[in-house]
Every structure is written in C-alpha cells, then in structure tokens.
Amino acid sequence: MKAPELTEELKNDLKALKMRASMDPKRFYKKNDRDGFPKYFQIGTIVDNPADFYHSRIPKKQRKKTIVEELLADSEFRRYNRRKYLEIMAEKAANAAGKKFRKKKKFRN
C-alpha cells in the first residue's frame, strides 16, 4: 500500500473522523489514541445497490465530495453543533463574569 498525498481535503476528512465521537451524542466510540494522521490509509467510495433505488439511496444533488461537506450540509448536525457551541460560550461567559468580582490575593514575602 502506498502512502497517499495529504491534501487539505484529506486532512479535513481525517480530522472529522478523529472527532467523530463529538458529532453524535448518542453514539459511543473508543478513545482515539493516535497522534497525528496515519501514514498509510485508503479512501473508498460506497457503491449503491440497484435494488435500493427508491428507498435508501442519496440523490445525485445531495451527494457531496468529502465527509466535511456532507456534515456541513446536514441540518441536524449543524443544529446540534450550534447548540453545543452556544452552551460552551455561555459557560465560559459565566466563568469569566465570576472571575471579575473575585478578590485578588496579595502575595506575602
């Protein structure tokens, strides 16, 4: 197996796969203990079954080129992402507001 050339699209897809546990709150994935990207990997395409033409196929207009584009096109994922982002920002703002009124300690020598 040859080591593929890492383009920006491939890097973004690998980052999305690495952070897949944070994408779906109902799904559990084992911890990813790898630092950086793998040196050897392959990318494939899913071939649709002709029997599923009317039921479980994605129309050509909705097909995307990369995993990141598919995630950005998914409205449910974007809604979840936006909600989580707002929760984190509200928590950070609450922590920052609490720090403002805290009494500063004086150092003694």
N, CA, C and O atoms as a GROMACS GRO file, in nm:
protein
  436
    1MET      N    1   0.085  -0.117   0.000
    1MET     CA    2   0.000   0.000   0.000
    1MET      C    3   0.090   0.124   0.000
    1MET      O    4   0.184   0.133   0.078
    2LYS      N    5   0.059   0.217  -0.088
    2LYS     CA    6   0.136   0.341  -0.095
    2LYS      C    7   0.078   0.444   0.000
    2LYS      O    8  -0.041   0.444   0.029
    3ALA      N    9   0.164   0.531   0.048
    3ALA     CA   10   0.118   0.641   0.133
    3ALA      C   11   0.056   0.747   0.044
    3ALA      O   12   0.125   0.798  -0.045
    4PRO      N   13  -0.072   0.783   0.064
    4PRO     CA   14  -0.134   0.884  -0.022
    4PRO      C   15  -0.085   1.024   0.010
    4PRO      O   16  -0.035   1.051   0.119
    5GLU      N   17  -0.100   1.111  -0.088
    5GLU     CA   18  -0.061   1.251  -0.070
    5GLU      C   19  -0.167   1.321   0.015
    5GLU      O   20  -0.286   1.313  -0.015
    6LEU      N   21  -0.124   1.388   0.121
    6LEU     CA   22  -0.218   1.455   0.212
    6LEU      C   23  -0.253   1.594   0.158
    6LEU      O   24  -0.173   1.686   0.165
    7THR      N   25  -0.373   1.606   0.104
    7THR     CA   26  -0.422   1.735   0.058
    7THR      C   27  -0.505   1.796   0.171
    7THR      O   28  -0.528   1.731   0.273
    8GLU      N   29  -0.550   1.918   0.154
    8GLU     CA   30  -0.632   1.984   0.256
    8GLU      C   31  -0.764   1.910   0.275
    8GLU      O   32  -0.811   1.896   0.388
    9GLU      N   33  -0.823   1.862   0.166
    9GLU     CA   34  -0.949   1.787   0.177
    9GLU      C   35  -0.931   1.660   0.258
    9GLU      O   36  -1.013   1.628   0.344
   10LEU      N   37  -0.823   1.587   0.231
   10LEU     CA   38  -0.796   1.464   0.306
   10LEU      C   39  -0.768   1.494   0.453
   10LEU      O   40  -0.814   1.420   0.540
   11LYS      N   41  -0.694   1.600   0.480
   11LYS     CA   42  -0.665   1.636   0.619
   11LYS      C   43  -0.794   1.669   0.694
   11LYS      O   44  -0.812   1.627   0.808
   12ASN      N   45  -0.884   1.744   0.629
   12ASN     CA   46  -1.010   1.779   0.693
   12ASN      C   47  -1.097   1.655   0.718
   12ASN      O   48  -1.161   1.644   0.822
   13ASP      N   49  -1.098   1.562   0.622
   13ASP     CA   50  -1.173   1.439   0.641
   13ASP      C   51  -1.116   1.357   0.756
   13ASP      O   52  -1.192   1.301   0.836
   14LEU      N   53  -0.984   1.349   0.766
   14LEU     CA   54  -0.922   1.272   0.874
   14LEU      C   55  -0.949   1.338   1.010
   14LEU      O   56  -0.968   1.269   1.110
   15LYS      N   57  -0.950   1.472   1.014
   15LYS     CA   58  -0.983   1.542   1.138
   15LYS      C   59  -1.127   1.512   1.179
   15LYS      O   60  -1.156   1.490   1.296
   16ALA      N   61  -1.218   1.511   1.080
   16ALA     CA   62  -1.358   1.482   1.109
   16ALA      C   63  -1.374   1.340   1.162
   16ALA      O   64  -1.452   1.317   1.255
   17LEU      N   65  -1.302   1.244   1.104
   17LEU     CA   66  -1.308   1.107   1.154
   17LEU      C   67  -1.250   1.096   1.294
   17LEU      O   68  -1.299   1.018   1.376
   18LYS      N   69  -1.147   1.173   1.323
   18LYS     CA   70  -1.086   1.169   1.455
   18LYS      C   71  -1.181   1.226   1.561
   18LYS      O   72  -1.181   1.180   1.675
   19MET      N   73  -1.260   1.325   1.524
   19MET     CA   74  -1.352   1.389   1.619
   19MET      C   75  -1.494   1.336   1.607
   19MET      O   76  -1.588   1.404   1.648
   20ARG      N   77  -1.512   1.217   1.552
   20ARG     CA   78  -1.646   1.165   1.527
   20ARG      C   79  -1.724   1.140   1.654
   20ARG      O   80  -1.847   1.137   1.652
   21ALA      N   81  -1.656   1.120   1.766
   21ALA     CA   82  -1.727   1.096   1.892
   21ALA      C   83  -1.803   1.219   1.937
   21ALA      O   84  -1.905   1.206   2.006
   22SER      N   85  -1.757   1.337   1.901
   22SER     CA   86  -1.826   1.459   1.943
   22SER      C   87  -1.938   1.497   1.848
   22SER      O   88  -2.014   1.589   1.877
   23MET      N   89  -1.950   1.429   1.737
   23MET     CA   90  -2.054   1.463   1.639
   23MET      C   91  -2.191   1.410   1.678
   23MET      O   92  -2.292   1.477   1.658
   24ASP      N   93  -2.195   1.289   1.733
   24ASP     CA   94  -2.322   1.226   1.766
   24ASP      C   95  -2.325   1.195   1.915
   24ASP      O   96  -2.247   1.111   1.961
   25PRO      N   97  -2.412   1.260   1.992
   25PRO     CA   98  -2.412   1.237   2.136
   25PRO      C   99  -2.463   1.100   2.177
   25PRO      O  100  -2.433   1.054   2.287
   26LYS      N  101  -2.538   1.033   2.092
   26LYS     CA  102  -2.596   0.903   2.125
   26LYS      C  103  -2.502   0.787   2.092
   26LYS      O  104  -2.528   0.674   2.133
   27ARG      N  105  -2.395   0.814   2.020
   27ARG     CA  106  -2.306   0.707   1.973
   27ARG      C  107  -2.176   0.708   2.052
   27ARG      O  108  -2.121   0.815   2.079
   28PHE      N  109  -2.128   0.589   2.090
   28PHE     CA  110  -2.003   0.579   2.165
   28PHE      C  111  -1.893   0.525   2.075
   28PHE      O  112  -1.913   0.425   2.006
   29TYR      N  113  -1.779   0.589   2.076
   29TYR     CA  114  -1.660   0.542   2.006
   29TYR      C  115  -1.547   0.530   2.106
   29TYR      O  116  -1.539   0.608   2.201
   30LYS      N  117  -1.460   0.432   2.085
   30LYS     CA  118  -1.344   0.418   2.171
   30LYS      C  119  -1.255   0.540   2.156
   30LYS      O  120  -1.261   0.612   2.055
   31LYS      N  121  -1.172   0.563   2.257
   31LYS     CA  122  -1.082   0.677   2.254
   31LYS      C  123  -0.980   0.660   2.141
   31LYS      O  124  -0.927   0.550   2.120
   32ASN      N  125  -0.955   0.767   2.069
   32ASN     CA  126  -0.858   0.763   1.962
   32ASN      C  127  -0.723   0.801   2.021
   32ASN      O  128  -0.700   0.917   2.055
   33ASP      N  129  -0.632   0.704   2.033
   33ASP     CA  130  -0.504   0.729   2.098
   33ASP      C  131  -0.392   0.763   1.999
   33ASP      O  132  -0.276   0.770   2.037
   34ARG      N  133  -0.426   0.783   1.875
   34ARG     CA  134  -0.325   0.813   1.774
   34ARG      C  135  -0.301   0.964   1.767
   34ARG      O  136  -0.396   1.043   1.761
   35ASP      N  137  -0.174   1.002   1.768
   35ASP     CA  138  -0.138   1.143   1.750
   35ASP      C  139  -0.107   1.165   1.602
   35ASP      O  140  -0.032   1.088   1.542
   36GLY      N  141  -0.163   1.267   1.545
   36GLY     CA  142  -0.138   1.296   1.404
   36GLY      C  143  -0.220   1.206   1.313
   36GLY      O  144  -0.314   1.139   1.357
   37PHE      N  145  -0.183   1.206   1.186
   37PHE     CA  146  -0.256   1.130   1.086
   37PHE      C  147  -0.183   1.000   1.055
   37PHE      O  148  -0.061   0.993   1.070
   38PRO      N  149  -0.256   0.898   1.013
   38PRO     CA  150  -0.187   0.774   0.976
   38PRO      C  151  -0.106   0.794   0.848
   38PRO      O  152  -0.141   0.876   0.763
   39LYS      N  153   0.001   0.718   0.836
   39LYS     CA  154   0.085   0.731   0.717
   39LYS      C  155   0.025   0.656   0.600
   39LYS      O  156   0.027   0.706   0.487
   40TYR      N  157  -0.028   0.538   0.624
   40TYR     CA  158  -0.085   0.455   0.518
   40TYR      C  159  -0.236   0.439   0.541
   40TYR      O  160  -0.277   0.394   0.648
   41PHE      N  161  -0.315   0.476   0.444
   41PHE     CA  162  -0.460   0.455   0.451
   41PHE      C  163  -0.516   0.459   0.309
   41PHE      O  164  -0.449   0.503   0.215
   42GLN      N  165  -0.638   0.413   0.295
   42GLN     CA  166  -0.705   0.415   0.166
   42GLN      C  167  -0.841   0.479   0.181
   42GLN      O  168  -0.906   0.468   0.285
   43ILE      N  169  -0.885   0.544   0.075
   43ILE     CA  170  -1.017   0.606   0.069
   43ILE      C  171  -1.097   0.533  -0.037
   43ILE      O  172  -1.048   0.509  -0.147
   44GLY      N  173  -1.219   0.498  -0.005
   44GLY     CA  174  -1.305   0.427  -0.100
   44GLY      C  175  -1.436   0.500  -0.119
   44GLY      O  176  -1.466   0.597  -0.050
   45THR      N  177  -1.514   0.452  -0.213
   45THR     CA  178  -1.647   0.507  -0.236
   45THR      C  179  -1.749   0.397  -0.214
   45THR      O  180  -1.722   0.280  -0.240
   46ILE      N  181  -1.866   0.435  -0.168
   46ILE     CA  182  -1.974   0.340  -0.145
   46ILE      C  183  -2.054   0.329  -0.273
   46ILE      O  184  -2.099   0.430  -0.328
   47VAL      N  185  -2.072   0.208  -0.321
   47VAL     CA  186  -2.147   0.184  -0.443
   47VAL      C  187  -2.289   0.148  -0.403
   47VAL      O  188  -2.310   0.058  -0.321
   48ASP      N  189  -2.388   0.217  -0.461
   48ASP     CA  190  -2.527   0.193  -0.428
   48ASP      C  191  -2.574   0.061  -0.486
   48ASP      O  192  -2.531   0.019  -0.594
   49ASN      N  193  -2.663  -0.003  -0.414
   49ASN     CA  194  -2.726  -0.126  -0.459
   49ASN      C  195  -2.841  -0.089  -0.552
   49ASN      O  196  -2.923  -0.005  -0.514
   50PRO      N  197  -2.851  -0.146  -0.671
   50PRO     CA  198  -2.960  -0.110  -0.762
   50PRO      C  199  -3.098  -0.145  -0.706
   50PRO      O  200  -3.198  -0.086  -0.748
   51ALA      N  201  -3.105  -0.239  -0.614
   51ALA     CA  202  -3.235  -0.276  -0.556
   51ALA      C  203  -3.289  -0.165  -0.464
   51ALA      O  204  -3.410  -0.157  -0.442
   52ASP      N  205  -3.201  -0.081  -0.412
   52ASP     CA  206  -3.243   0.026  -0.320
   52ASP      C  207  -3.260   0.159  -0.393
   52ASP      O  208  -3.239   0.264  -0.333
   53PHE      N  209  -3.298   0.156  -0.516
   53PHE     CA  210  -3.304   0.280  -0.595
   53PHE      C  211  -3.404   0.380  -0.538
   53PHE      O  212  -3.376   0.500  -0.535
   54TYR      N  213  -3.518   0.333  -0.491
   54TYR     CA  214  -3.622   0.424  -0.444
   54TYR      C  215  -3.622   0.443  -0.293
   54TYR      O  216  -3.687   0.535  -0.244
   55HIS      N  217  -3.552   0.360  -0.218
   55HIS     CA  218  -3.567   0.364  -0.073
   55HIS      C  219  -3.450   0.430  -0.001
   55HIS      O  220  -3.468   0.533   0.065
   56SER      N  221  -3.333   0.374  -0.012
   56SER     CA  222  -3.225   0.421   0.076
   56SER      C  223  -3.105   0.476  -0.001
   56SER      O  224  -2.991   0.458   0.041
   57ARG      N  225  -3.129   0.541  -0.110
   57ARG     CA  226  -3.017   0.600  -0.183
   57ARG      C  227  -3.021   0.751  -0.170
   57ARG      O  228  -3.126   0.809  -0.142
   58ILE      N  229  -2.908   0.814  -0.190
   58ILE     CA  230  -2.898   0.959  -0.184
   58ILE      C  231  -2.902   1.011  -0.328
   58ILE      O  232  -2.823   0.967  -0.412
   59PRO      N  233  -2.992   1.104  -0.358
   59PRO     CA  234  -2.995   1.159  -0.494
   59PRO      C  235  -2.865   1.231  -0.529
   59PRO      O  236  -2.793   1.277  -0.440
   60LYS      N  237  -2.836   1.240  -0.656
   60LYS     CA  238  -2.709   1.299  -0.700
   60LYS      C  239  -2.694   1.444  -0.655
   60LYS      O  240  -2.582   1.489  -0.629
   61LYS      N  241  -2.803   1.517  -0.644
   61LYS     CA  242  -2.796   1.657  -0.600
   61LYS      C  243  -2.751   1.668  -0.455
   61LYS      O  244  -2.688   1.766  -0.417
   62GLN      N  245  -2.781   1.567  -0.374
   62GLN     CA  246  -2.746   1.572  -0.232
   62GLN      C  247  -2.612   1.507  -0.202
   62GLN      O  248  -2.565   1.516  -0.089
   63ARG      N  249  -2.549   1.443  -0.299
   63ARG     CA  250  -2.419   1.380  -0.276
   63ARG      C  251  -2.311   1.486  -0.267
   63ARG      O  252  -2.312   1.584  -0.342
   64LYS      N  253  -2.218   1.466  -0.177
   64LYS     CA  254  -2.109   1.560  -0.157
   64LYS      C  255  -1.977   1.492  -0.184
   64LYS      O  256  -1.968   1.369  -0.188
   65LYS      N  257  -1.874   1.573  -0.203
   65LYS     CA  258  -1.743   1.520  -0.241
   65LYS      C  259  -1.665   1.467  -0.120
   65LYS      O  260  -1.595   1.366  -0.132
   66THR      N  261  -1.677   1.534  -0.005
   66THR     CA  262  -1.600   1.495   0.112
   66THR      C  263  -1.692   1.478   0.233
   66THR      O  264  -1.809   1.516   0.230
   67ILE      N  265  -1.636   1.421   0.338
   67ILE     CA  266  -1.711   1.400   0.462
   67ILE      C  267  -1.747   1.534   0.526
   67ILE      O  268  -1.857   1.550   0.579
   68VAL      N  269  -1.655   1.628   0.520
   68VAL     CA  270  -1.679   1.760   0.581
   68VAL      C  271  -1.795   1.831   0.511
   68VAL      O  272  -1.879   1.892   0.577
   69GLU      N  273  -1.801   1.823   0.379
   69GLU     CA  274  -1.912   1.884   0.306
   69GLU      C  275  -2.044   1.819   0.341
   69GLU      O  276  -2.146   1.887   0.351
   70GLU      N  277  -2.043   1.687   0.360
   70GLU     CA  278  -2.166   1.618   0.400
   70GLU      C  279  -2.212   1.664   0.537
   70GLU      O  280  -2.331   1.684   0.560
   71LEU      N  281  -2.118   1.681   0.630
   71LEU     CA  282  -2.155   1.726   0.764
   71LEU      C  283  -2.210   1.868   0.762
   71LEU      O  284  -2.306   1.898   0.832
   72LEU      N  285  -2.149   1.954   0.682
   72LEU     CA  286  -2.198   2.091   0.675
   72LEU      C  287  -2.334   2.100   0.608
   72LEU      O  288  -2.410   2.193   0.635
   73ALA      N  289  -2.366   2.006   0.521
   73ALA     CA  290  -2.496   2.006   0.455
   73ALA      C  291  -2.605   1.946   0.543
   73ALA      O  292  -2.723   1.968   0.518
   74ASP      N  293  -2.567   1.870   0.645
   74ASP     CA  294  -2.663   1.804   0.734
   74ASP      C  295  -2.718   1.905   0.834
   74ASP      O  296  -2.645   1.954   0.919
   75SER      N  297  -2.846   1.935   0.823
   75SER     CA  298  -2.906   2.039   0.908
   75SER      C  299  -2.914   1.994   1.054
   75SER      O  300  -2.897   2.076   1.144
   76GLU      N  301  -2.938   1.866   1.078
   76GLU     CA  302  -2.946   1.817   1.215
   76GLU      C  303  -2.812   1.829   1.286
   76GLU      O  304  -2.806   1.868   1.402
   77PHE      N  305  -2.705   1.796   1.216
   77PHE     CA  306  -2.571   1.808   1.273
   77PHE      C  307  -2.539   1.954   1.301
   77PHE      O  308  -2.482   1.986   1.406
   78ARG      N  309  -2.575   2.043   1.209
   78ARG     CA  310  -2.547   2.186   1.229
   78ARG      C  311  -2.625   2.241   1.348
   78ARG      O  312  -2.572   2.323   1.424
   79ARG      N  313  -2.749   2.198   1.364
   79ARG     CA  314  -2.830   2.244   1.477
   79ARG      C  315  -2.767   2.198   1.609
   79ARG      O  316  -2.758   2.276   1.704
   80TYR      N  317  -2.725   2.072   1.615
   80TYR     CA  318  -2.661   2.019   1.736
   80TYR      C  319  -2.531   2.093   1.764
   80TYR      O  320  -2.503   2.128   1.879
   81ASN      N  321  -2.452   2.117   1.660
   81ASN     CA  322  -2.325   2.186   1.673
   81ASN      C  323  -2.345   2.329   1.726
   81ASN      O  324  -2.273   2.373   1.815
   82ARG      N  325  -2.442   2.398   1.671
   82ARG     CA  326  -2.470   2.536   1.713
   82ARG      C  327  -2.514   2.540   1.858
   82ARG      O  328  -2.472   2.628   1.934
   83ARG      N  329  -2.601   2.444   1.898
   83ARG     CA  330  -2.650   2.440   2.035
   83ARG      C  331  -2.535   2.415   2.133
   83ARG      O  332  -2.526   2.481   2.236
   84LYS      N  333  -2.448   2.320   2.101
   84LYS     CA  334  -2.335   2.290   2.188
   84LYS      C  335  -2.239   2.409   2.197
   84LYS      O  336  -2.187   2.439   2.304
   85TYR      N  337  -2.216   2.476   2.084
   85TYR     CA  338  -2.128   2.593   2.083
   85TYR      C  339  -2.184   2.703   2.173
   85TYR      O  340  -2.109   2.763   2.251
   86LEU      N  341  -2.314   2.729   2.164
   86LEU     CA  342  -2.375   2.832   2.248
   86LEU      C  343  -2.369   2.795   2.396
   86LEU      O  344  -2.349   2.881   2.481
   87GLU      N  345  -2.387   2.666   2.427
   87GLU     CA  346  -2.376   2.623   2.567
   87GLU      C  347  -2.236   2.646   2.621
   87GLU      O  348  -2.219   2.693   2.734
   88ILE      N  349  -2.136   2.613   2.542
   88ILE     CA  350  -1.997   2.630   2.585
   88ILE      C  351  -1.964   2.778   2.603
   88ILE      O  352  -1.898   2.815   2.700
   89MET      N  353  -2.009   2.862   2.511
   89MET     CA  354  -1.982   3.005   2.521
   89MET      C  355  -2.053   3.066   2.642
   89MET      O  356  -1.998   3.153   2.708
   90ALA      N  357  -2.175   3.021   2.672
   90ALA     CA  358  -2.246   3.071   2.789
   90ALA      C  359  -2.174   3.029   2.918
   90ALA      O  360  -2.165   3.107   3.012
   91GLU      N  361  -2.124   2.907   2.920
   91GLU     CA  362  -2.050   2.860   3.037
   91GLU      C  363  -1.921   2.938   3.056
   91GLU      O  364  -1.886   2.974   3.169
   92LYS      N  365  -1.851   2.966   2.948
   92LYS     CA  366  -1.728   3.045   2.957
   92LYS      C  367  -1.758   3.188   3.003
   92LYS      O  368  -1.682   3.244   3.082
   93ALA      N  369  -1.867   3.246   2.953
   93ALA     CA  370  -1.904   3.381   2.994
   93ALA      C  371  -1.939   3.385   3.142
   93ALA      O  372  -1.905   3.481   3.211
   94ALA      N  373  -2.008   3.281   3.191
   94ALA     CA  374  -2.043   3.277   3.333
   94ALA      C  375  -1.917   3.264   3.418
   94ALA      O  376  -1.907   3.327   3.524
   95ASN      N  377  -1.823   3.184   3.374
   95ASN     CA  378  -1.698   3.170   3.448
   95ASN      C  379  -1.618   3.300   3.448
   95ASN      O  380  -1.560   3.338   3.549
   96ALA      N  381  -1.617   3.368   3.335
   96ALA     CA  382  -1.544   3.494   3.324
   96ALA      C  383  -1.609   3.602   3.410
   96ALA      O  384  -1.539   3.685   3.469
   97ALA      N  385  -1.742   3.603   3.417
   97ALA     CA  386  -1.812   3.702   3.498
   97ALA      C  387  -1.783   3.679   3.647
   97ALA      O  388  -1.773   3.775   3.723
   98GLY      N  389  -1.770   3.554   3.687
   98GLY     CA  390  -1.739   3.524   3.826
   98GLY      C  391  -1.598   3.564   3.864
   98GLY      O  392  -1.573   3.601   3.979
   99LYS      N  393  -1.506   3.559   3.771
   99LYS     CA  394  -1.367   3.594   3.798
   99LYS      C  395  -1.352   3.744   3.818
   99LYS      O  396  -1.261   3.789   3.888
  100LYS      N  397  -1.438   3.821   3.756
  100LYS     CA  398  -1.427   3.966   3.761
  100LYS      C  399  -1.446   4.020   3.903
  100LYS      O  400  -1.382   4.117   3.943
  101PHE      N  401  -1.535   3.957   3.980
  101PHE     CA  402  -1.568   4.007   4.112
  101PHE      C  403  -1.488   3.941   4.224
  101PHE      O  404  -1.506   3.974   4.341
  102ARG      N  405  -1.402   3.849   4.189
  102ARG     CA  406  -1.323   3.780   4.290
  102ARG      C  407  -1.217   3.873   4.348
  102ARG      O  408  -1.158   3.954   4.276
  103LYS      N  409  -1.195   3.862   4.478
  103LYS     CA  410  -1.096   3.946   4.543
  103LYS      C  411  -0.956   3.894   4.512
  103LYS      O  412  -0.931   3.773   4.518
  104LYS      N  413  -0.867   3.984   4.477
  104LYS     CA  414  -0.732   3.944   4.443
  104LYS      C  415  -0.652   3.917   4.569
  104LYS      O  416  -0.661   3.990   4.667
  105LYS      N  417  -0.574   3.810   4.565
  105LYS     CA  418  -0.490   3.775   4.679
  105LYS      C  419  -0.360   3.852   4.671
  105LYS      O  420  -0.304   3.872   4.563
  106LYS      N  421  -0.313   3.895   4.787
  106LYS     CA  422  -0.185   3.965   4.792
  106LYS      C  423  -0.077   3.867   4.832
  106LYS      O  424  -0.097   3.784   4.920
  107PHE      N  425   0.035   3.877   4.768
  107PHE     CA  426   0.146   3.789   4.798
  107PHE      C  427   0.224   3.845   4.917
  107PHE      O  428   0.248   3.965   4.926
  108ARG      N  429   0.263   3.756   5.007
  108ARG     CA  430   0.344   3.796   5.122
  108ARG      C  431   0.480   3.730   5.110
  108ARG      O  432   0.491   3.612   5.076
  109ASN      N  433   0.581   3.804   5.138
  109ASN     CA  434   0.718   3.751   5.136
  109ASN      C  435   0.768   3.724   5.274
  109ASN      O  436   0.881   3.678   5.291
   0.00000   0.00000   0.00000
